[in-house]
Amino acid sequence: MQLISILLFMVILPVISIVQDTIFGTTDLMASIGKWFVYWGVGWRLATAGVHQLLKPSFTAKDIFEIDDPNAGKLVLEIGFGNLAIGIAAIASLYIPEWIAGLALAGAIFYALAGIQHVRNGASTRPEIFAMVSNLGIAAILIAYLFWLAV
């Protein structure tokens, strides 16, 4: 399920949305990349991860971080609150475009640091490897978008 979620929110849905924007000529390619990767990759991925962490904190603790301690759920809940907050704001950026750059920055920082931490942890489980690769990938896309905005 995690792999399907990653593929949908980090590849399939953003690419479909970008292609639609490009076909209908509604926006610049890089602006479209920023908009849709913030909406899908930051927004929906973090919002759904947050909900999942709130409903089933043991999955993140045990299956991703290999922590088999019931008290780890307390930390996962707090991670879920942050994911849900950033995710909902990023979803709202579709309707409030002025938020896209700020949420791209927040997403880039979050995903880059999370991806680096997975590397430092020596990502060994399939879920952690998927999380590491997707985190670093979207961080790179968001950073490229932010550089495009800056020049």
SULBELMO-V563282 format. One record per residue. RES is the residue in one letter. PSI is psi as a letter, one per 30 degrees, with the letter a starting at -180 (* if undefined). OMEGA is omega in whole degrees, 0 to 359 (* if undefined). Layout:
res:RES psi:PSI omega:OMEGA
res:RES psi:PSI omega:OMEGA
This chain:
res:M psi:e omega:180
res:Q psi:e omega:180
res:L psi:e omega:179
res:I psi:e omega:179
res:S psi:e omega:180
res:I psi:e omega:181
res:L psi:e omega:180
res:L psi:e omega:188
res:F psi:f omega:184
res:M psi:f omega:182
res:V psi:d omega:192
res:I psi:e omega:184
res:L psi:e omega:176
res:P psi:e omega:181
res:V psi:e omega:177
res:I psi:e omega:181
res:S psi:e omega:179
res:I psi:e omega:178
res:V psi:e omega:178
res:Q psi:e omega:178
res:D psi:e omega:182
res:T psi:e omega:180
res:I psi:e omega:182
res:F psi:g omega:175
res:G psi:h omega:185
res:T psi:f omega:183
res:T psi:l omega:174
res:D psi:k omega:183
res:L psi:e omega:182
res:M psi:e omega:176
res:A psi:e omega:178
res:S psi:e omega:177
res:I psi:e omega:179
res:G psi:e omega:182
res:K psi:e omega:188
res:W psi:e omega:176
res:F psi:e omega:173
res:V psi:e omega:183
res:Y psi:e omega:184
res:W psi:e omega:188
res:G psi:e omega:177
res:V psi:e omega:186
res:G psi:d omega:186
res:W psi:e omega:179
res:R psi:e omega:181
res:L psi:e omega:179
res:A psi:e omega:180
res:T psi:e omega:176
res:A psi:e omega:179
res:G psi:e omega:178
res:V psi:e omega:179
res:H psi:e omega:180
res:Q psi:e omega:178
res:L psi:e omega:182
res:L psi:e omega:184
res:K psi:i omega:183
res:P psi:f omega:181
res:S psi:f omega:179
res:F psi:e omega:180
res:T psi:e omega:182
res:A psi:e omega:187
res:K psi:e omega:190
res:D psi:f omega:180
res:I psi:e omega:184
res:F psi:f omega:179
res:E psi:h omega:177
res:I psi:j omega:183
res:D psi:i omega:180
res:D psi:k omega:181
res:P psi:f omega:180
res:N psi:f omega:178
res:A psi:f omega:179
res:G psi:e omega:179
res:K psi:e omega:178
res:L psi:e omega:180
res:V psi:e omega:177
res:L psi:e omega:179
res:E psi:e omega:175
res:I psi:e omega:179
res:G psi:e omega:178
res:F psi:e omega:179
res:G psi:e omega:179
res:N psi:e omega:180
res:L psi:e omega:181
res:A psi:e omega:180
res:I psi:e omega:181
res:G psi:e omega:180
res:I psi:e omega:178
res:A psi:e omega:180
res:A psi:e omega:175
res:I psi:e omega:180
res:A psi:f omega:181
res:S psi:f omega:176
res:L psi:f omega:182
res:Y psi:f omega:177
res:I psi:i omega:188
res:P psi:f omega:179
res:E psi:f omega:181
res:W psi:f omega:188
res:I psi:e omega:183
res:A psi:e omega:180
res:G psi:e omega:179
res:L psi:f omega:172
res:A psi:e omega:178
res:L psi:e omega:179
res:A psi:e omega:179
res:G psi:e omega:180
res:A psi:e omega:179
res:I psi:e omega:181
res:F psi:e omega:184
res:Y psi:e omega:178
res:A psi:e omega:180
res:L psi:e omega:178
res:A psi:e omega:178
res:G psi:e omega:178
res:I psi:e omega:179
res:Q psi:e omega:176
res:H psi:e omega:177
res:V psi:e omega:180
res:R psi:e omega:179
res:N psi:f omega:183
res:G psi:h omega:183
res:A psi:j omega:184
res:S psi:f omega:178
res:T psi:l omega:179
res:R psi:e omega:179
res:P psi:e omega:180
res:E psi:e omega:177
res:I psi:e omega:177
res:F psi:e omega:180
res:A psi:e omega:181
res:M psi:e omega:183
res:V psi:e omega:181
res:S psi:e omega:178
res:N psi:e omega:181
res:L psi:e omega:179
res:G psi:e omega:181
res:I psi:e omega:176
res:A psi:e omega:180
res:A psi:e omega:179
res:I psi:e omega:181
res:L psi:e omega:178
res:I psi:e omega:177
res:A psi:e omega:177
res:Y psi:e omega:181
res:L psi:e omega:175
res:F psi:e omega:177
res:W psi:e omega:179
res:L psi:e omega:185
res:A psi:f omega:182
res:V psi:* omega:*
